[in-house]
Amino acid sequence: MSQIKNYILAIFMLFSIITFAQKAIDEDPELVQNNINYRIAQSQLELENYNYYKAKKNLDEALELAENAGKKKSLGLIYAIKGRLELIIEEEDQAIKSLNKAIEIQRIINDNANLGNSYKTFGDVYLAKKDYYSALDSYTAAKSKFEEEDLNEELAEALLCEGKTYSELKNYKKARDVVEQSLAISKKYDYLKTQSEALINHAKIYNKLGNNEKALEVALRGLNIAKSNNYTNITNEAYKVISDLYNNLENYKVSRTYLNSHLKLSDSIRSLTRINSSRNEETQFRLNEEIEKNKEVVQKLEKAEDDKNLGTLISILSVALITILSLLTLSLYKNNNIRLKTNNMLHKKNGELIIAKEKAELASKTKANFLSTVTHELRTPLYAVTGLSNMLLDENPRPEQVQHLKSLKFSGDYLLTFINDILQINKIEANKVDIEPESFNLKKKINNIVLALNNSALDNNVKIHFEFDKDLPENFIADQLKISQILINLVGNSIKFTKDGDIWIRVYKIEEEGKIYTLRFEVEDNGIGISQEKQDHMFESFSQGSIQINRKYGGTGLGLSIVKGLIDILKGKIYVKSELEKGTTFYFEIPLEHTTIKEAKENKVTYFEGNKEEIDLSNVKILVVEDNKINQMITKKILTKMDLYCDIVDNGEAAVESIKANDYNIILMDIHMPGISGIEATKRVRSFDKELTIFALTAVTIEDKMHEFEEAGFTDIIPKPFKQEEFEKKLYNALAAKKDASTSA
């Protein structure tokens, strides 16, 4: 009997020690998280090495730890990796369940980076199931999240997968456009793996479009990158693609060489892939586990036979344990039924909310696309309005016509300002505004703004006062252009609503932490003021004090909305204090980094500073590529006024042929034309002339297309509608640069 007591006491002590140790581990969040992270990292490593069963085992262990500790972010990541693993082992339906769980968690905690990856894997699953339109929807959702988080590498991969999907749908032109976007991002940020894979897929698309020579050139570039960086699978695919291309070109000997390389490498990859062995390993693992359990049972039975009293005690304990387990099972069954019903209801509601959210996002994107298209279409005829009004004013109109022409010019300028404001609001709402920090002198910058607005202030008999805290340093690192936009809008607003009064601009420090200064900017006036009712809505788009104020003072109601959006981007806050007939004070607070570096110098020359008389214009030939007849006439008039000779063609194909046949100094290339676009025409020109000066004449939003312009090889960009003097200066700069180059040569 004493032996039994000692046995029970030992079991109790062992159980207490295990419980205490487990409790210590469970109560340390850092240890728990490290344990989870280790298992996730191990699972990803095993996944890369084709050890799928070991990867699954690590994920299951990590899942149990994360669920017990309530680690939501880890849970979302684990389910996402499980989904990818299940896709690899061709369990697509199970992958969809895992990814749904991952997305549900990641949406709740706003884990946008991992949510984007989950959407991308969802797209891969649908692509594997040949549900191509669902795959495209998933890739679109993934791209949206990657753009929000500035995850350029993941964005390039999602675009590549989207291109593959369009290829499967046999929409090869769309596939080419999307893969080119992926390629542009990969080149810009040097993502070699995605770049090589994009080039191989680009080659496949060119092959489908019937351009085998271009396909071969692109495929060879992709192969070189893949081989140089040991991307085995991509190299293997490249061998096959190049073999097929040489076969299409009837170069069977070279085709056979690449095919042999492909077969040899395929054998090597197959020997590394251990999917079947992993499944055998799983079977063996479970078999060994059961054998060990059986051995333990046998040992316990043998010991029980040696000690009848111990056997009796174990029987009693077993009956008690079975009874307790039965009660617990019944309780769990009831609770599980209740939980299942609740979960089903929550899933249904969650699905409805997700659909509503996606509809709202789609509506927002549709609105943004509509505004972008409309503003682009408006800028093109505005080129004619502003161009013709400037030309007529320069051609000695009759005295009674001058005022009409000035009104026409004012209306064109006002409309252009309005369009630019809409574009700015559109970009802010779409999160497409980038911060571009640089060193600058804050005091000097505000002084320049005051000087620029002083004439408008004097027209209203308003005096501007500027107060800069004497203890505040002057040099900071920030996005000075956005700060200028904010101040110009606020001071311009005060000038508009103040007559025979004063405006005060103040800048001072409210907080300092290391090099980061939180500054307060105040713009105060003693103008007409704003009612409390209107103050509540004044930062909304198209908001005005009243219809009467709008008629009297003008304006679109977009200025303060732009100000609020820019301050939010700069991580600041804006406030307003105002009283009718007593004036208004806007004050905003933004963080800026102090620097000892003085103001950065502008490298790019915008205006011509040389002597125009020194440039020989007699032999200068310019080609204008423009399909709009009115725009052709205006551009030709401007060039004639500058004593410059020009030819005009109305499409991209004719432009390429004309450039081949003539010796032009400058090309003015419109972007949107029938046939091939200006971008495609420029790419063709660059294939045989790398040095020719080509300006893009475009009404599109330049920032949205900048990478396309750079890739095409444009020398510079002139946005429509342009100011004639700036247009002239860009041309003179280009001609002066050519003259200097020929002189030095």
N, C-alpha and C positions, 0 to 999 in steps of 0.2 A: 504493500500500500504506500509506503514511503517513496518507493520508486515512481509511482503514479503521481504523487504530490510534486515531487521534484520535476517530473516531466511537464506537468501543467504549469508550474512556476516558471520553468525555462521558456515555454511557449509564450507565456504572458509577458516576460521580460523582453524576449525577442520582438514580439509584436509592439511593445511600448517603444523600443529603440527605433524600429523601422518607422513607426508613426511619427515619432519626434523628428527624425531625420527628414522625412518627407515633408513634414510641416515647415521645417526650417527652409527647405528648398522652395516650397510653394509660396512662402511668405516673402521671398526676396524677388521682387519684380525684375530686377536686372538679370539675375541668374536665369529666371524663367525665359526672359526674352532672348538672352544669349543662347540658351539651349534650343529654342525654336529656330533662331537664325542659323545655328550650326546645322540643324537637320535640313532646313530649306536649302542651304548652300550645298550640302552633301547630295541632296536629291538632284539639284541642277547639274552637279558634276557627274553623277551617275548617268543622268539623262544624255549628256554629251558623249559619254563613253559607251552608249547603247546598253547599259545595265538597267533595263527598265524595271525589273522586279525590285532591285535594291532601291531604286529611285522611289518606287511606290511605297516601300516599307518605311523609308525616311519621311515621306510626306504624311503617311498615316500617323506616325509617332508625333510629328510636328503638329498635325491637326488636333490630336487629343490634348496636347499641351496647350495649344492656343485656345481651344474651346474651354478648358478648365480655368485658364487665366483670363478669359474674356478679351483676348488681344484681337480686336476687329481687323486692324490693318493686316496683321499676319494671316488671319483666317482668309481674307480676300485673296491675298497673294498665293496661299497654299491651294485654294480651290482653282485659281487661274492656272497654276503649274500642273495641277492634276488634269485639268481640261486639255492642256497641251500634250501631256503624256498619253492620255486616252485617245487623242487624235492620232498620235504616232503609232499606237498599237491597234489602230483601226476600230476603236470603240466610239464611233462618232456620237451616238445617242447618249452614251454616258458622259461624253465630253460636254455636250450641250447642257446637261443637268449641272455639272460642276461649274461651268462658266456662268450659268444663270445665278448660282449661289454667289460666285465671286462678284458679279456685276451688282447684285442686290446689296451686298455689303459695301462695296466701293462707292456706290452712289450715295449711300447714307452718310458715310464719313468723308465724302468729297475727296477721295484718293484718285484724283484725275489722271495722274501719270500711269498708275497700274490699271485704272479703268480703261484707258486707251489701249493698253496691251491686251486686256481681256476682250475688248471689241475686235481687235485685230485677229486674235486667235479664233474668235467666233467666225470671222470672215473666212479664215483658213478651213474651219470645219465645214462651213456651207460650200466652200469651193470644192472640198473633197467629196461632198455629197451631191455635187453638180447642181446645187441650188444657187445659180449665179447671181440672181437679182438680190436675194437675201445677203449674199456675200458682199455685194456692192454697198448695200445699206450699212452693213457692219463696218466696212472699211471707211465709209464716209464718217460714221460716228467716231471711229478711232482717230481719223485725221483731225477732226474738230478738237478732240482732247489734246492731241500732240501739239497742235498749233497754240492752244491756250497755255500749255506748259513750256513752250519753246523747245520741244524735244525733236530736234531736226533729224537725228539719225532714225528714230522710230517713224517720223513722218515720211522719210525717204523710203523706208521698208514698206509702209502701208501703201504708198503710191505705187510701188513696184508690184505689190500683190493685186492692187486694183487694175493695173495694166494687164497682168496675167488673166484676170477675170474677163476683161473686155476682149482679150484675144480668144478666150474660150467661147465668147458670144459672137465671134467673127466680126466684131466692130474694130477693125484693125487701125483705122485712123484715130479713133478715140484712144485706143491702147497706146499708139505711138505718142500722142500728146501727153498722156499721163506718165508713161515711162520716161519721157524727156524731162518732165518736172522732177521725177525721182533722181534722174541722172544729174540734173543741174544742182540739186541740193547736195548730192554725194560728192560732186566735184568741188563745190564751194567749201565744204567742211572736211574734205579728204576722207570720206567713209569708203575705204577701198573695197571692202567686201560687197557692200550694196552696189557700188559703182560697177564692179566686175559682173555681178549678176544682172544688173540693169542693162549693161551692154550686150550680154548674151541674149536677153529677152528682146532687146531692141533689134538685134540681128534677125531673130525669128519673125518679128513683125515686118521688117523690111522684105524678108523672103516672101511672106504672104502677100505683100503689096507689089511683088514682082520686081523688086530692085535687088538682085542677087549680088551685084558688085558692092553696093553700099552695105548690104548685110554682111558680106565677107570682111570688109574693112572694119566694121564695128565689132564683129565677133572676134577677130584677131586681137584687137585692143583689149577686149574683155579677157581673153585667154592669157595675154601677157601679164595683166594685173593679178589674175587668179594664181598663175604658176609662181609668180614672184613672191606671193604671200602665202603659199601652201594651202589655198582654199580647194581642198581635194574634190568635193562634190561639184563645185562650180567648174573646176578644170575638166572634170569628166564630162559634164554636160556640154562644155564648150567644144571638146573634141568631137562629140556626136554632131553638134550643129554645124561645125566647120566641114566635117566629112560630107554631110548632106548638101551643103552649099557647093563644094567642089564637084560633087556628083551632078548637081543641077547645071553647073558650068561645063560639064563633060570633061573635067580633068580627073579621070578615074584613078590615076596612079596616086596623086596627092590625097584624093578622097580615101583610098584604101589605107594609106599611112595613118591618117587621123583616126580612121575607124579602128585600126589595130591598137592604137594608143588608148582609145576609148574602152575597148574590150579588156585590155590588160589592166587598166585602172579600175574597171568595174569589178573584176575578180578580186583585186586587193581590198576594195571597199566591202565586198560581200564577206570576205574572211574576217573583217573587223566587226561586222554587224552580228550581234549575238542575241537577236530577238528570240529565236527558238531555244537557244541554250538557256536564256533567261527564264523562259517558261518552264523548261525542264528543271532549272534550278529552283523555281517556285515549288514545283511538285515535290522535289526531293526535300526541300526545306520543310514543307508541311508534313511529309512522311516522317522525317527525323523527329519533328516536334511531337507527333503522335506516339512514336516509339518511346521517346523519353518519358512521356506521360504514362504510358503503359508500364514502363519499368518501375516508375515511382509507385504505381498502384500495386504491382506485384510485391515490391519490397515492403509496403505497408501491410499487405495481407500476410506475408511471412512473419513479420514482427507480431501481428495480432495473434497468430496461431501460437507463438511462444509465450504469450501472456494473455490468459483468458480474461483476467480482470480488466486489462487495458482494452481488450476487444469489446467487453460489455460497455465500458465507459464511452468508447468511440461510437458504439451503436446508439447509445442514449443521445450523445452529442449530435450524431448524424440526424436522428429523428427530429431533434429540436431545431437543428439548422434547416432541414427540409421544410419544416412547418413555417419557420420565419421567412424563408425564401419564397414559399408559396404565397404568404400574405403580401410580401413585398411585390411579387410578380402581379398579383391581382390589383394592388394599388397602382403600380406603374402602368398596367394595361388601361385602367380607367383614366388616369392622368394623360396617357398618350393619346387616347381617343379625343379627349377635350382639346389637347394641344393641336392635334391634326385638324380638327374643325376650325379652330382659331387661325391656324397657319393658312388653311385654304382660303379663309375669308380675307386674311391680310394679303396673301398673294394676289387675290383677285383685285383688291383695292389698289395694291402696289402696281399691278399691271395697268389699271386704268390711269393712275397718276403718271406712269412712265409714258403712256401714249399721249396724254394731255401735254406733258412736258415736251415731248418730241414734236408735237404739232405746233407748240408755241415757238420752239427753236426753228422749225421749218418756216413758220410765218415770218420770224425775224430775219432769217437768211433771204427769204423771197423779197422782203421789203428792201434789204440792203442791196440785193442784185438789181431790183427795179430802179432804185435811186441811182446806182452806179451807171446803169444803162441810159436812163433818162438824161442825167447830167452830161454824159459823153455825147449823146445826140444833140444836146443843146449847145455844147461848146463848138461844134463844127459850124453851124450857121452863124454863131457869134463871131467867128473868124471873119465872115463876110461883113457883118454889121460894123464891127470896130475897124476893119480894114478899109471899107468903103467910106466911112465917116471921116477917118484920118486923111484919106486921099482927097476927098472933096474939100476938106478944110485947107489942104495944101495947094489947091488949084484955083486960088483967088475967087471964091464964090461971091455973089452979089451981097451987099451989106444986109439986106433983109433975110438972106438965107443963112447967114452965119449963126444966128441964135438957134435956128431950127437944127442945124448940123451939130452944134454944141449940145443941144438937148438930146439928140440921137446918140452922140458919143457918151454923154452922161448915163443915159439909159442902158447902153451896152455895157459900160463899166460897172454899173450897179448890178445888172443881171449876172455879170461874171463873178462879182463879189458874192452874190447870193448863192450861185452854183458852187463856188469854192467852199462856202460855209456849210452847205449841205453835204459835200464830200467829206469835210472835216468831221462833222457830226456822225456821218455814216461810218467812218473809219474808227472813231472813238467807240461807238456802240458795238462794232464788230471786233474790238480788241486788236486792231491792226496798226495802232500807233506805237512806234518803237521809241525808247528813250535813247538819246545820243549824247552822253555826257562829254564835256570838254572843259578845259580851264578857261576862265574869262574874268574880266574885271566888272563886278556887279555895279559899282557906282558909275563907272563910265558907260555901261550899257543903259542904265536908267537915264543918265544925262542925255544920251543920244535919242532915246524915246521922247523925252521932253522937248528936245530941239525939233524933232520930226513933227510933233503934234502942236507946236507952239503957234503956227500960222492959223490952224483951225481954231485954237483957243482965242487968238486975237480977233478973229472974225466975230466971235460972240462976246468980245470985251471981257475975256476971262484971263486971270493971271495964275500961272502954275508955280507952286512953291515946292521945292524938293529938299527934304531933310534926311540925311544919312547919318546914323549913329557914329559919332567920332571915335568910339572905342571898338568899332566893328571892323575887322579886316575886309579888304576889298576884293581879294582874289578867291574864287571858289571853283569847284568842279560840279557842273550840273548841265542840264539841257537848256542852254541859254535861249534857244529859239522859242521853246515853249513858254519860258518865263516872259520873254518879250511879247509873245502873242497874248498872254494873260493880261499884262500891264497895258498894252495898246488897246485891248478891248475895254478894260475897266476905265482907263483915263479917257478914251474916246467916248464912252458912255456918259461920263461926267460932263465932258465938254458939250455934248449934244443936249443935255438937260439942264445946263446952267447958262444964265445970261447975266452979264454985268456982275460977275462974282469972282470967286477964288476956288482953286483946287489945290489940295495939299497931298503930296506923296511922301510917305514916311517909311523908313526901313530901320528895324532895330532887332536886337537879339532877345529871345525869351528863354532859351535853354542852350547849354553847351555840354557835349559829352564826347571827350576826345577831340577828333577833328570834325565831328558832325555838329553843325550849328543849326538850331531851329530858329528861323527868322520869321518875323511878322512884317508883312507889307500892308500898308494902309493907303487907300485912295479915298479922300474925303472931299466933298463939295458942298456948297450952300445953294444948290439948285432947287428944283421943284419938289423933290422928295418922293417917297413911295408909300402908299397906304399899307397898313398891316395885312389886309386881306390879300393884296397883290404880292407881298413879300413871301408868302407861303408857297407860291408857284413860280417865282421869277427865274429859277434855274432850269425850268422845263423848256423843251424846244418850242419855238414859235410863241413864246409867252411875251406879251406886251402889257404895259400898265393899263391901257384901255384902247378902244378903237379910236377915240379922239386924239390920244397921245400918239398913236401910230400914224394917223393922218397928219398931225402937226409936225412931228419930229422925224418921221420916217424910221426905217430900220426893219429888219426881218424877224427880230425876236430870237435869233440864234446865238448872238454874241455871248450872253451869260451862260447858256447851255454849254457852249464850247469851253468857256472859262472853267466851269465846274468839272467837265470831263478831263481837261488837261491837269487841273489841280489833283484830281483823284489819281491820275496816272503818276504824278510826281509824289504821291503818298502824302498829300497835304489835306487841309480843311479850309473852307471858306465860310465867312459869316457876313451878315449885313445888319446895319442899324440905320433906320431912316424914320423921318417924320415929315409929313406933308408940309410944304412951303418952308421947311427949315434945312433941308439938305439930306444927303445920304453918305454913309461911310461903308465901303467894302473893305474887309480885312481878311487876309489869308495867311496861313502858316505852312511853310514847307521846309523840309530838312535839306541842307546843302553841306557839302564837304569842303572844309577850308584847305587851301593849298598855297604853297610858297611859289609855285610855278606861275609865271606871268601869262597873260592872255595868249592863247594859241594863235599863230598866224594862219591866215587863209592861204592855202596853196593854189587853189584854182582861180585863174584870172577870169572874171566875168565880163569886165568892160575893157574896151580897146583903149590903151593908153599911148599908143604910138602916133606917128604922123601919117595921116591917110595919104598925103601927097607923095610919100615915098613908095607907095604900093602902085605898081603898074597894073592898071585894070584893063588895058587894051586887049590883052591876049587871054584874059580869064574867061573860061567857059564853064557854065553851070547847067546841070540837068535838073529840071523840076519834074518829079514823079507824083502826079496828083490827078485823081479821076474827076473831081468836082470842077466844073467849068468856071464858076464864079471864083473859087479859090485859085484856079490857074491864073485868071486875069489879075487878081489882087497881087499874088506873088510876083508875077511878071512886071507889074507896075512898080512895085517896091524895088526890084532889081534894076529896072530901067532907070529909075530915079538915082540909083547908086552908080550909074554908068556901067552896069554889068550886063553881059550878053547871056541869054539862057535859051535852051531847048526845052520843050515840054512833051512828055509822054503820059498816057493815062492808065498804064497798068504795069505790073511787076515784070512780066515776061519781056515787054518792049524795052523796059529800063535796062535789063541785063544785056540784051542784044545791042542796045545803043551804047552802053558803056564799053562793050567789047570792040565796037566799031569806031569809037571816038576817044579823044584824049581830053577828058573833063578834069577840072580842078576840084569842083565841089558838087556833091549830089544832095538835093533836098528831097528826102524820101518820105512820102505819106505811108501810114501804117495799114489802114483799112482800105483795100481796093478790090475790085473784082479780079478773079483769077488768083494768082499767088499774092500773099500779103507782102508788105514792105519788109517785114522781118525775114521771110523766106527769100525774097529777092536779094537782100543784103548778104545773107549767108552764101548765096550762089556767087555774088560778086567777090566776096572774101576768099572764095576758093581759087580765084586767079589774080586778085589784086588786094594785097594786105594793107597798102599804104593810102589808098584813096580816101579823101575826107568825105564821110557820109553823115549827114544830119538827119535824125528822125523828126519829122513833123507829125505830132500826134496830139489828139484830144483826149487820150485815155489818161487815167490817173497814173502818173509816172512811177510812184513808189510801188504800185501793185505789179508792174511789168518790168521793173528795173533789171531783174536777173535775165529776162528774155532779151532785152536790149543789149546787155553786156555780152551775152552768149552769141548773139547775132553778129556783133562786131561794129556797132555804130560808134562814130567818133564822139558825138555829143547829141543832146536832145533839145529840141525847141518845142515847148508845149504850145498848143493852140488854145485860145487866140493869144498871140504874142504882141508885145509892144514893139513898134517899128524900130525904135532906137536900140533896144536890146538885140533885136534880130540883126540889125546892121553891125553892131559891135561884135557879135559872135562870128559873123562872116569875115569881118576885117581881121579878127584874131586868127582865124584859120588861114587866111591868105598871107598874113604877116609871118605866121609860123612856117608856111611852105617856102616863103622867100628866104627866111633865115636858114632853113635846112639846105636849100639849093646853094646859098652863098658859102656855108661852111663846107659843103661837099666840094 
